Amino acid sequence: MSISAAAGNEIGNRYRENYDVAHLGVEPLLAIVADGMGDGRGSAMAGRTTVGTMVELLKAPATAESVREAVAAAQRRVGEIGAQLGELTGCTLTALVPAADGFLIAQVGDSRVYRLREGLLELLTTDHTMAWLGAVHGWYPFDSPQASAARYQLTRYIGHPARPEPDVLTVFPRPGDVFLLCTDGIAEQVPYHRMLEILSLPKPPEELVRQLLADAEAAGGRDNATAIVVRV
């Protein structure tokens, strides 16, 4: 099974710096995105520390245990930095890594993994936000002002004082599958059907990433935007 992949990001128009961090290795595959919380030192250091820790500790073939251990180490390190800085220090984490049988996904926060298979684009991860809980339980419509405000209330993130564990999912790739890892700068600005249209194009992953980022910018560039596309 061969894999091609590409990664890219854009600062957008909201921030002077990019607080998203991405890592992509292809042989073996290791795809990671992190989205810092806020625009301070803690945001920048949380993303860099988390991605660096995962690259250091997460080796293929991974296991659910090794994924949890790597995330726990990132939680400890980011928590220590937050204690030193005395300010909000946190980020999301979404990662895709081969296991002995299939791929493992690690998820903390509201960055996402989508999979396109045979014309169906599915969201494989769950957003760890009050907005997600509110929509699932019917507290308010997903497109309501209440849901919009609740998008920024993360229930799990790297750097959280309680050091929450990740969701760890197993997926079994098939030839033709296309995976997208992205921060909310993509997910919140590129509509579902447009995302499906782009990922369905018979083009190299580099071009799909460029188009996703261009669409996010055209939608207003209201956030840092990061995308990794992996084609099996």
C-alpha positions as a Markdown table, in Angstrom:
| # | Residue | x | y | z |
|---|---|---|---|---|
| 1 | Met | 0.0 | 0.0 | 0.0 |
| 2 | Ser | 1.6 | 3.2 | -1.1 |
| 3 | Ile | 0.9 | 6.7 | 0.3 |
| 4 | Ser | 1.3 | 10.2 | -1.0 |
| 5 | Ala | 0.8 | 13.2 | 1.2 |
| 6 | Ala | 1.3 | 16.9 | 1.5 |
| 7 | Ala | 0.9 | 19.6 | 4.2 |
| 8 | Gly | 0.5 | 23.4 | 4.2 |
| 9 | Asn | -0.7 | 26.3 | 6.3 |
| 10 | Glu | -1.6 | 30.0 | 6.0 |
| 11 | Ile | -1.5 | 32.7 | 8.7 |
| 12 | Gly | -4.8 | 34.2 | 7.6 |
| 13 | Asn | -5.9 | 37.8 | 8.5 |
| 14 | Arg | -6.6 | 37.5 | 12.2 |
| 15 | Tyr | -3.2 | 37.0 | 13.7 |
| 16 | Arg | 0.3 | 38.4 | 13.0 |
| 17 | Glu | 1.8 | 34.9 | 13.7 |
| 18 | Asn | 0.9 | 31.3 | 12.9 |
| 19 | Tyr | -0.1 | 29.4 | 16.0 |
| 20 | Asp | -0.8 | 26.2 | 14.1 |
| 21 | Val | 1.9 | 23.6 | 14.0 |
| 22 | Ala | 2.1 | 20.7 | 11.5 |
| 23 | His | 4.4 | 17.7 | 11.0 |
| 24 | Leu | 4.3 | 15.3 | 8.1 |
| 25 | Gly | 6.5 | 12.3 | 7.5 |
| 26 | Val | 5.7 | 9.8 | 4.8 |
| 27 | Glu | 8.0 | 6.9 | 5.2 |
| 28 | Pro | 6.8 | 5.9 | 7.7 |
| 29 | Leu | 3.7 | 8.0 | 7.9 |
| 30 | Leu | 3.3 | 10.4 | 10.8 |
| 31 | Ala | 0.8 | 13.3 | 10.3 |
| 32 | Ile | 0.2 | 15.7 | 13.1 |
| 33 | Val | -1.6 | 19.0 | 13.5 |
| 34 | Ala | -1.8 | 21.2 | 16.6 |
| 35 | Asp | -3.7 | 24.5 | 17.0 |
| 36 | Gly | -2.6 | 26.8 | 19.8 |
| 37 | Met | -5.1 | 28.5 | 22.1 |
| 38 | Gly | -5.0 | 32.2 | 21.9 |
| 39 | Asp | -2.2 | 34.4 | 20.5 |
| 40 | Gly | 0.3 | 34.5 | 23.3 |
| 41 | Arg | 3.6 | 32.8 | 24.2 |
| 42 | Gly | 1.7 | 29.9 | 25.7 |
| 43 | Ser | -0.1 | 29.2 | 22.5 |
| 44 | Ala | 3.0 | 29.1 | 20.4 |
| 45 | Met | 5.0 | 27.0 | 22.9 |
| 46 | Ala | 2.2 | 24.6 | 23.5 |
| 47 | Gly | 1.9 | 23.7 | 19.8 |
| 48 | Arg | 5.6 | 23.4 | 19.2 |
| 49 | Thr | 6.2 | 21.4 | 22.3 |
| 50 | Thr | 3.3 | 19.0 | 21.6 |
| 51 | Val | 4.2 | 18.3 | 18.1 |
| 52 | Gly | 7.9 | 17.9 | 19.0 |
| 53 | Thr | 7.0 | 15.5 | 21.8 |
| 54 | Met | 4.8 | 13.4 | 19.5 |
| 55 | Val | 7.5 | 13.2 | 16.8 |
| 56 | Glu | 10.0 | 12.2 | 19.4 |
| 57 | Leu | 8.0 | 9.5 | 21.1 |
| 58 | Leu | 5.4 | 8.2 | 18.6 |
| 59 | Lys | 7.0 | 5.6 | 16.3 |
| 60 | Ala | 5.4 | 3.3 | 13.7 |
| 61 | Pro | 4.0 | 0.8 | 14.1 |
| 62 | Ala | 2.2 | 2.5 | 17.0 |
| 63 | Thr | -0.1 | 1.0 | 19.6 |
| 64 | Ala | -3.0 | 2.5 | 21.5 |
| 65 | Glu | -0.7 | 2.4 | 24.6 |
| 66 | Ser | 2.2 | 4.1 | 22.9 |
| 67 | Val | -0.2 | 6.8 | 21.6 |
| 68 | Arg | -1.5 | 7.4 | 25.1 |
| 69 | Glu | 2.0 | 7.5 | 26.5 |
| 70 | Ala | 3.1 | 10.1 | 24.0 |
| 71 | Val | 0.1 | 12.3 | 24.6 |
| 72 | Ala | 0.6 | 12.0 | 28.4 |
| 73 | Ala | 4.2 | 13.2 | 28.0 |
| 74 | Ala | 3.0 | 16.1 | 25.9 |
| 75 | Gln | 0.4 | 17.0 | 28.6 |
| 76 | Arg | 3.2 | 16.9 | 31.3 |
| 77 | Arg | 5.6 | 19.1 | 29.3 |
| 78 | Val | 3.0 | 21.7 | 28.2 |
| 79 | Gly | 1.6 | 21.8 | 31.8 |
| 80 | Glu | 5.1 | 22.5 | 33.1 |
| 81 | Ile | 5.6 | 25.3 | 30.6 |
| 82 | Gly | 2.2 | 26.8 | 31.5 |
| 83 | Ala | 3.2 | 26.8 | 35.2 |
| 84 | Gln | 6.4 | 28.7 | 34.3 |
| 85 | Leu | 4.7 | 31.2 | 32.0 |
| 86 | Gly | 1.7 | 31.8 | 34.3 |
| 87 | Glu | -0.7 | 32.2 | 31.3 |
| 88 | Leu | -2.9 | 30.1 | 29.1 |
| 89 | Thr | -0.7 | 27.5 | 27.5 |
| 90 | Gly | -2.6 | 24.9 | 25.5 |
| 91 | Cys | -3.3 | 23.5 | 22.0 |
| 92 | Thr | -5.3 | 20.9 | 20.2 |
| 93 | Leu | -3.7 | 17.7 | 18.9 |
| 94 | Thr | -4.7 | 15.4 | 16.0 |
| 95 | Ala | -2.4 | 12.7 | 14.7 |
| 96 | Leu | -2.5 | 9.9 | 12.2 |
| 97 | Val | 0.1 | 7.1 | 12.5 |
| 98 | Pro | 0.3 | 3.5 | 11.2 |
| 99 | Ala | -0.3 | 0.6 | 13.5 |
| 100 | Ala | 0.5 | -3.1 | 13.0 |
| 101 | Asp | -3.0 | -3.3 | 11.5 |
| 102 | Gly | -4.5 | -0.1 | 10.1 |
| 103 | Phe | -4.0 | 3.5 | 11.2 |
| 104 | Leu | -4.4 | 5.0 | 14.6 |
| 105 | Ile | -5.9 | 8.4 | 15.2 |
| 106 | Ala | -5.2 | 10.4 | 18.3 |
| 107 | Gln | -7.6 | 13.3 | 19.1 |
| 108 | Val | -7.6 | 16.0 | 21.8 |
| 109 | Gly | -9.5 | 19.2 | 21.1 |
| 110 | Asp | -11.3 | 20.4 | 17.9 |
| 111 | Ser | -8.9 | 19.9 | 15.1 |
| 112 | Arg | -10.2 | 17.1 | 12.8 |
| 113 | Val | -9.7 | 14.1 | 10.6 |
| 114 | Tyr | -11.9 | 13.5 | 7.6 |
| 115 | Arg | -11.9 | 10.5 | 5.3 |
| 116 | Leu | -13.1 | 10.4 | 1.7 |
| 117 | Arg | -14.1 | 6.9 | 0.6 |
| 118 | Glu | -16.1 | 6.0 | -2.5 |
| 119 | Gly | -17.6 | 9.4 | -2.7 |
| 120 | Leu | -18.5 | 9.7 | 1.0 |
| 121 | Leu | -16.7 | 12.3 | 3.1 |
| 122 | Glu | -16.9 | 11.4 | 6.8 |
| 123 | Leu | -15.8 | 13.2 | 9.9 |
| 124 | Leu | -13.9 | 10.6 | 11.9 |
| 125 | Thr | -13.2 | 12.6 | 15.0 |
| 126 | Thr | -15.3 | 14.3 | 17.7 |
| 127 | Asp | -14.8 | 18.0 | 18.6 |
| 128 | His | -14.0 | 18.2 | 22.4 |
| 129 | Thr | -16.0 | 21.4 | 22.8 |
| 130 | Met | -19.2 | 22.6 | 24.5 |
| 131 | Ala | -20.6 | 23.5 | 21.1 |
| 132 | Trp | -20.4 | 19.8 | 20.1 |
| 133 | Leu | -22.0 | 18.7 | 23.3 |
| 134 | Gly | -24.7 | 21.3 | 23.0 |
| 135 | Ala | -25.5 | 20.2 | 19.4 |
| 136 | Val | -25.5 | 16.5 | 20.2 |
| 137 | His | -27.8 | 16.9 | 23.2 |
| 138 | Gly | -30.0 | 19.5 | 21.7 |
| 139 | Trp | -29.2 | 22.4 | 24.0 |
| 140 | Tyr | -29.2 | 24.8 | 21.0 |
| 141 | Pro | -28.9 | 24.7 | 17.2 |
| 142 | Phe | -25.4 | 24.1 | 15.9 |
| 143 | Asp | -25.5 | 27.3 | 13.9 |
| 144 | Ser | -26.9 | 29.4 | 16.8 |
| 145 | Pro | -25.1 | 32.3 | 18.5 |
| 146 | Gln | -24.8 | 30.1 | 21.6 |
| 147 | Ala | -23.1 | 27.4 | 19.6 |
| 148 | Ser | -20.8 | 29.9 | 18.1 |
| 149 | Ala | -19.6 | 31.1 | 21.5 |
| 150 | Ala | -19.3 | 27.6 | 22.8 |
| 151 | Arg | -16.9 | 26.6 | 19.9 |
| 152 | Tyr | -14.2 | 28.2 | 21.9 |
| 153 | Gln | -14.9 | 26.3 | 25.1 |
| 154 | Leu | -12.7 | 23.2 | 24.8 |
| 155 | Thr | -13.5 | 20.4 | 27.1 |
| 156 | Arg | -10.2 | 18.7 | 26.4 |
| 157 | Tyr | -6.9 | 20.1 | 25.2 |
| 158 | Ile | -3.1 | 19.6 | 25.6 |
| 159 | Gly | -2.2 | 21.7 | 28.7 |
| 160 | His | -5.5 | 21.2 | 30.5 |
| 161 | Pro | -4.9 | 21.0 | 34.3 |
| 162 | Ala | -6.7 | 17.6 | 34.4 |
| 163 | Arg | -4.4 | 16.2 | 31.7 |
| 164 | Pro | -7.2 | 14.5 | 29.8 |
| 165 | Glu | -6.5 | 11.4 | 27.7 |
| 166 | Pro | -7.0 | 11.4 | 23.9 |
| 167 | Asp | -9.6 | 9.6 | 21.9 |
| 168 | Val | -7.7 | 6.8 | 20.2 |
| 169 | Leu | -9.4 | 5.4 | 17.1 |
| 170 | Thr | -8.4 | 2.6 | 14.7 |
| 171 | Val | -9.2 | 2.9 | 11.0 |
| 172 | Phe | -8.4 | 0.4 | 8.2 |
| 173 | Pro | -7.4 | 2.2 | 5.0 |
| 174 | Arg | -8.3 | 1.0 | 1.6 |
| 175 | Pro | -6.8 | 2.0 | -1.8 |
| 176 | Gly | -8.4 | 5.2 | -2.9 |
| 177 | Asp | -9.0 | 6.6 | 0.6 |
| 178 | Val | -8.1 | 10.3 | 1.1 |
| 179 | Phe | -7.6 | 11.5 | 4.7 |
| 180 | Leu | -7.6 | 15.2 | 5.7 |
| 181 | Leu | -6.2 | 16.4 | 9.0 |
| 182 | Cys | -7.0 | 20.1 | 9.6 |
| 183 | Thr | -7.4 | 22.8 | 12.1 |
| 184 | Asp | -10.6 | 24.8 | 12.5 |
| 185 | Gly | -9.2 | 27.4 | 10.2 |
| 186 | Ile | -10.1 | 24.9 | 7.5 |
| 187 | Ala | -13.1 | 23.2 | 9.1 |
| 188 | Glu | -14.9 | 26.4 | 10.0 |
| 189 | Gln | -14.3 | 28.2 | 6.7 |
| 190 | Val | -14.5 | 25.5 | 3.9 |
| 191 | Pro | -18.0 | 24.1 | 3.7 |
| 192 | Tyr | -18.5 | 20.4 | 3.8 |
| 193 | His | -19.6 | 20.1 | 0.1 |
| 194 | Arg | -16.8 | 22.2 | -1.1 |
| 195 | Met | -14.3 | 20.1 | 1.0 |
| 196 | Leu | -15.8 | 17.0 | -0.7 |
| 197 | Glu | -15.4 | 18.6 | -4.1 |
| 198 | Ile | -11.8 | 19.5 | -3.5 |
| 199 | Leu | -10.7 | 16.1 | -2.0 |
| 200 | Ser | -12.5 | 14.3 | -4.9 |
| 201 | Leu | -10.3 | 16.0 | -7.5 |
| 202 | Pro | -7.8 | 13.6 | -9.3 |
| 203 | Lys | -4.9 | 15.8 | -8.4 |
| 204 | Pro | -1.8 | 15.4 | -6.2 |
| 205 | Pro | -2.1 | 16.1 | -2.5 |
| 206 | Glu | 0.0 | 19.2 | -2.8 |
| 207 | Glu | -2.7 | 20.8 | -5.1 |
| 208 | Leu | -5.5 | 19.7 | -2.9 |
| 209 | Val | -3.8 | 21.4 | 0.1 |
| 210 | Arg | -3.3 | 24.6 | -1.8 |
| 211 | Gln | -6.9 | 24.7 | -2.9 |
| 212 | Leu | -8.2 | 24.1 | 0.7 |
| 213 | Leu | -6.0 | 26.9 | 2.0 |
| 214 | Ala | -7.0 | 29.2 | -0.9 |
| 215 | Asp | -10.7 | 28.6 | -0.1 |
| 216 | Ala | -10.1 | 29.3 | 3.6 |
| 217 | Glu | -8.4 | 32.6 | 2.7 |
| 218 | Ala | -11.2 | 33.5 | 0.2 |
| 219 | Ala | -13.8 | 32.9 | 3.0 |
| 220 | Gly | -12.1 | 35.6 | 5.1 |
| 221 | Gly | -9.0 | 34.1 | 6.5 |
| 222 | Arg | -10.4 | 34.5 | 10.0 |
| 223 | Asp | -7.9 | 32.1 | 11.6 |
| 224 | Asn | -4.7 | 30.3 | 11.0 |
| 225 | Ala | -5.4 | 27.4 | 8.6 |
| 226 | Thr | -3.5 | 24.1 | 8.4 |
| 227 | Ala | -4.2 | 21.0 | 6.2 |
| 228 | Ile | -2.6 | 17.7 | 5.7 |
| 229 | Val | -3.9 | 15.5 | 2.9 |
| 230 | Val | -2.9 | 11.8 | 2.8 |
| 231 | Arg | -3.9 | 9.6 | -0.2 |
| 232 | Val | -3.7 | 5.8 | 0.0 |
